[in-house]
Amino acid sequence: CDTGTRAPKQDTTEPRADVFEIHLQSWFSQTPVHVDIDGSRVFMGNITTGSILAFAAILPIELAKGEHSLRVTVNAVSADTTFLLGDSLFVGVNYYSDPKIAFTLQRNPFPYR
């Protein structure tokens, strides 16, 4: 469950992806999280998921097709990735106590969905 704020939907005529979701998957416990796409904040809040993927906090985001950058900041630790968005993309984000943030990008929904 998340207790954060999301950016308003963008009004654009560019082709949109059918599905773009960020799944904050495991090891979040009232953890402060910031999510930025292309340099704009799309989510800021505290997330609790525990250690089981089925309890992921899911952030559906409307986004135009094309190349994008993603930055996730958890407890002041940041990780970046870039991706090419076509029809659909699911991004899993895991936070480990090392501290380390790991991304999983895939075209098909996660099995718990």
Sequence and secondary structure as in RCSB ss.txt:
>XXXX:A:sequence
CDTGTRAPKQDTTEPRADVFEIHLQSWFSQTPVHVDIDGSRVFMGNITTGSILAFAAILPIELAKGEHSLRVTVN
AVSADTTFLLGDSLFVGVNYYSDPKIAFTLQRNPFPYR
>XXXX:A:secstr
 B  EE       S B SEEEEEE SSBSSEEEEEEETTEEEEEEEE  BT GGG EEEE   BSEEEEEEEEET
TEEEEEEEEESSEEEEEEEEETTTEEEEEEESS  TT 
